[in-house]
Amino acid sequence: MANDEEITQYNILETLANSERISQRQLSSQLGINVASINFALKKLTKRGLIKVLGTNPRRIRYILTSKGITEKTQIAYNFLNRNFHLYKAVRKDVEAKIQNIPFNGQARVALYGVTDLMEIAYLVIQDKELDLVAVVDDEMKIRIFGYHVIGIEEINTYSPDYLLLTKELDPDMAKKHIPDSTKIVDIRV
């Protein structure tokens, strides 16, 4: 995973690439990092030749991304995506294995509980396995995702899923109260 310093450097380089003039205070506010840390990071980026500082008046200083800075920003982004792609593949493989181990026995109606990043991966796996996704359930998020209106747990009876795949924790009391006995609950969290 990217460390905090690498993320901070990337965010500063990205902001400077998209801003004509920006002060350390504005950078601090925009990135949610204290001014002292911004100042330290800018000095480090300047020393490495990634940015150039123009002006001497603290109120009129301009920070310019150098060609080396543009290259570094691109490299940081590439490394971040590469690491995350490998993580995605590992998580997807784990989710596929968990879903593969479910004894469906012709009962292919599934619902997903939890609007999470893991739910999005599970959705893709379900599509590949040609299972029938009948609902996306979450008591906190009432949105539309992948063409489904996210429903609350109290509405699950309407959809009669054979399986409810958990991508986030489900309150046991809510499960007892709303999920029919015929629906099997399977935790696919990693």
N, C-alpha and C positions, 0 to 999 in steps of 0.2 A: 504494500500500500504506500501511497505517497505520504511523506511526512508533512507536518504542519509548515515547516519552513519552505518546502517545495511548493506547497499549495499557495502560501503567501506570496512567494516570488512570482508564480504564474499569475495570480490575481492582480498583482501590481503591474506586471508587464502587460497583461491584457487591458487593464484600465488605461495605462499610459498609451497604448497603441490606439485606443479609441477616444482619447481626450486631448484636445489642443492644449489647454491649460488646466492644471488641477493642483491644488495645494496639498500639503501633507495632511492638514486638518480634513479636507474633503475626502482624501484617500482613506483616512482613518474612519470617517463616518460611513463612507460607502462600503468599506470592507469589514467593518466591525472590529477593527484592531486599534489598540491605543496608539497615539501619536508617536510616542517614544519608540515603539516597535516598528512603525512605518519609517521613522527617521533612520533607525538602525538598518532596516532592510534596504532602503534607498542607498545608503552609504555603501553597503555590501555590493549591491547591483552596479553601482558606479565604479567601484574598485575592480570588479570583474569585467568592466567594459560593456555591460549590457544596456546601460542607459548613460546619457550624457546630461549634465546639469548646465543649463544656460542662465546667466545672470548672477548678480551678487546680492541684490536686495531680496531679503527673505520673503517679502510680499509679492515679488514678481518673478521668482525662480520658475523656470520651465524645465520639465523633464522630457527628454527625447529618447525614444527607443532607438538603439543602434542596430545595424544589420546583424551583429552578433546577438543582440537582445531578441530580435525577431526569430532568429534560428533557435535560440535557447527556449523561447516560449513554445515554439512548435515542437521541439524535442520533449519538453516537459509534458505537453499535452499527449504526444504520441506514447510516451512511456506510461502515463496514467491510463490511457485507453487500453494499451496492451496488457497491463497488469489486471485491469478490471475485466477485460475480455476473458482472460484465463480464469478469473474468479467466477464469472458468469457461467463459463463452460463447466466448471466443477460443481457449482450449485445446481445447474440444470441436470447434470448427470445424476446427482443425488436425488433430485425430485423425480426424475424418470424412474430410478430404481425403486423409490418408495411407491410410486403409482403402479409400476409393473408388478409389485408384490401384492397388490390388492386382488383378492379372489373375486373378480366381478361376476363370474358365472352367468353371463347374459344380462346382468343388471348394470346397465351402462349410464344411468341417469345420475349425474353428479352436480353438486353445488360447491362453490368455493366460499369459505368464510374468511374474511379479512381482505381489505383493499390495501395490499402491501406490494413491495417489489417482488416478493416471493410469489404472490398471487399471479402477477404478470407472467412469470416463468411457468407456473403451473398451468396457466391458460394455454400457453404455447404447447406444452406437453400434452394436454388434453386434446388439443386440435390434432396433433400428430397421432395420437392413439385412437382417434375417431370415437371418442366417448361423447355422450350427449350432455353438454353443459346446460343445465336448466336454470341456474340462478347464480348470482354473485350476491353474497350476504355480508353486511357489516352494519353494526348499530351506530357507528360514529360517522360514516361517510355516506351521504345520500347524493351520489353523483351518477353519471352514466359512463360506463367503461366497456370497451369492446362491443358496443351495441347493446349492452345490458343495463337496465336501471338497477342500481344497487338497492336491495331490499333489506329491511330489518329482520332480525331473527324471528320475530313474531309472525312474519308472513311466509315462512318456509313451508308450512303445511300445504299452501296453495300449489307449490311446485312439485311436491312429492319426490324428492331425490332419493335414490337408493343409497348414496354416499354423500357425506358432507366432509370435504377435505379442508382441514384447518391450516391456514397460512399465518394465523395469529392466535393468541390465547383466547379461548372461549370460556366464559363464566359457567361453571358447572350447574349452578342454579338456573341460569337462562336455558341451558341445554335441556335439563330435565323438564322445564316448564313448556318449552316450545317445540322441541324436536321430537317427531314421532318415533316410537320404538323401532319401526321398520327401517329408519334411516340409520345407517352405520356411520359413526364418526371416526375419521382417520386423520391423525396428526401427521402432516407431511413437512412440518418445519424442520429446518436444518440447524 
